[in-house]
Amino acid sequence: TLKLSSHERQTRTSGEITNLISVDAQRLQDLTTYLHALWYSFFQIGLAIYFLWGQLGPSCLGGVAVIIIMIPVSKYIAQTMGRKQSILMKARDERVEKNSEIL
């Protein structure tokens, strides 16, 4: 069950609380996929380099270079999406609050 102090219940609207709970549930659901990605991505990349080295030789290191170059690009995209997510959260809070008031 959700336990909130009276101070928190006074400072947050019911829309914000509902929205936070739904986002937390979604993050827990996504966590299992991303935790496995930590180990299997390195395994998968290593295995792919091994097989490509057998077929292409040192030329396969170009693909590794692309992977390394894309790491900062992915970080930038993730940060941009995080900022957009916070804007979306505010809009959801307002929508849920208005729906709660109407009902």
TORFIDO-933810 format. One record per residue (C-alpha): chain; x, y, z; residue in three letters. Coordinates in steps of 0.05 Angstrom, whole numbers. Layout:
BEGIN
PT / cadena / u / v / w / residuo
PT / A / X / Y / Z / ALA
...
! end
This chain:
BEGIN
PT / cadena / u / v / w / residuo
PT / A / 0 / 0 / 0 / THR
PT / A / 21 / 72 / -10 / LEU
PT / A / 36 / 110 / 53 / LYS
PT / A / 44 / 185 / 49 / LEU
PT / A / 55 / 234 / 104 / SER
PT / A / 2 / 287 / 113 / SER
PT / A / 52 / 340 / 90 / HIS
PT / A / 62 / 304 / 24 / GLU
PT / A / -13 / 295 / 14 / ARG
PT / A / -21 / 370 / 23 / GLN
PT / A / 35 / 389 / -24 / THR
PT / A / 18 / 341 / -82 / ARG
PT / A / -47 / 336 / -120 / THR
PT / A / -81 / 270 / -131 / SER
PT / A / -63 / 274 / -205 / GLY
PT / A / 11 / 280 / -189 / GLU
PT / A / 8 / 222 / -141 / ILE
PT / A / -29 / 177 / -191 / THR
PT / A / 20 / 197 / -246 / ASN
PT / A / 81 / 182 / -203 / LEU
PT / A / 54 / 114 / -184 / ILE
PT / A / 41 / 95 / -256 / SER
PT / A / 110 / 118 / -278 / VAL
PT / A / 143 / 79 / -222 / ASP
PT / A / 105 / 16 / -241 / ALA
PT / A / 126 / 25 / -314 / GLN
PT / A / 199 / 35 / -293 / ARG
PT / A / 198 / -29 / -251 / LEU
PT / A / 170 / -67 / -310 / GLN
PT / A / 225 / -40 / -357 / ASP
PT / A / 279 / -54 / -306 / LEU
PT / A / 284 / -128 / -320 / THR
PT / A / 297 / -117 / -394 / THR
PT / A / 350 / -65 / -382 / TYR
PT / A / 386 / -104 / -328 / LEU
PT / A / 395 / -162 / -375 / HIS
PT / A / 420 / -114 / -428 / ALA
PT / A / 479 / -97 / -384 / LEU
PT / A / 511 / -166 / -391 / TRP
PT / A / 484 / -192 / -456 / TYR
PT / A / 502 / -131 / -497 / SER
PT / A / 576 / -139 / -482 / PHE
PT / A / 571 / -214 / -496 / PHE
PT / A / 534 / -201 / -561 / GLN
PT / A / 584 / -148 / -585 / ILE
PT / A / 643 / -193 / -567 / GLY
PT / A / 613 / -252 / -603 / LEU
PT / A / 597 / -210 / -664 / ALA
PT / A / 669 / -183 / -667 / ILE
PT / A / 696 / -253 / -661 / TYR
PT / A / 655 / -279 / -720 / PHE
PT / A / 666 / -217 / -761 / LEU
PT / A / 741 / -221 / -750 / TRP
PT / A / 739 / -291 / -779 / GLY
PT / A / 703 / -266 / -841 / GLN
PT / A / 732 / -196 / -851 / LEU
PT / A / 795 / -193 / -811 / GLY
PT / A / 815 / -126 / -782 / PRO
PT / A / 763 / -91 / -826 / SER
PT / A / 710 / -109 / -774 / CYS
PT / A / 740 / -58 / -726 / LEU
PT / A / 704 / -4 / -767 / GLY
PT / A / 639 / -30 / -737 / GLY
PT / A / 669 / -25 / -668 / VAL
PT / A / 689 / 47 / -682 / ALA
PT / A / 617 / 62 / -702 / VAL
PT / A / 592 / 31 / -637 / ILE
PT / A / 640 / 73 / -596 / ILE
PT / A / 622 / 137 / -633 / ILE
PT / A / 548 / 124 / -622 / MET
PT / A / 555 / 120 / -546 / ILE
PT / A / 557 / 197 / -536 / PRO
PT / A / 502 / 205 / -589 / VAL
PT / A / 458 / 157 / -551 / SER
PT / A / 472 / 194 / -486 / LYS
PT / A / 451 / 260 / -518 / TYR
PT / A / 387 / 230 / -545 / ILE
PT / A / 371 / 199 / -477 / ALA
PT / A / 381 / 266 / -442 / GLN
PT / A / 336 / 301 / -493 / THR
PT / A / 282 / 247 / -484 / MET
PT / A / 288 / 256 / -408 / GLY
PT / A / 274 / 330 / -415 / ARG
PT / A / 215 / 316 / -460 / LYS
PT / A / 190 / 264 / -410 / GLN
PT / A / 189 / 315 / -354 / SER
PT / A / 148 / 362 / -397 / ILE
PT / A / 101 / 304 / -413 / LEU
PT / A / 95 / 287 / -339 / MET
PT / A / 72 / 358 / -323 / LYS
PT / A / 19 / 354 / -377 / ALA
PT / A / -4 / 286 / -351 / ARG
PT / A / -8 / 313 / -280 / ASP
PT / A / -53 / 370 / -304 / GLU
PT / A / -96 / 323 / -344 / ARG
PT / A / -106 / 273 / -288 / VAL
PT / A / -120 / 329 / -239 / GLU
PT / A / -174 / 358 / -285 / LYS
PT / A / -204 / 289 / -295 / ASN
PT / A / -206 / 278 / -220 / SER
PT / A / -240 / 345 / -209 / GLU
PT / A / -292 / 331 / -263 / ILE
PT / A / -308 / 262 / -235 / LEU
! end
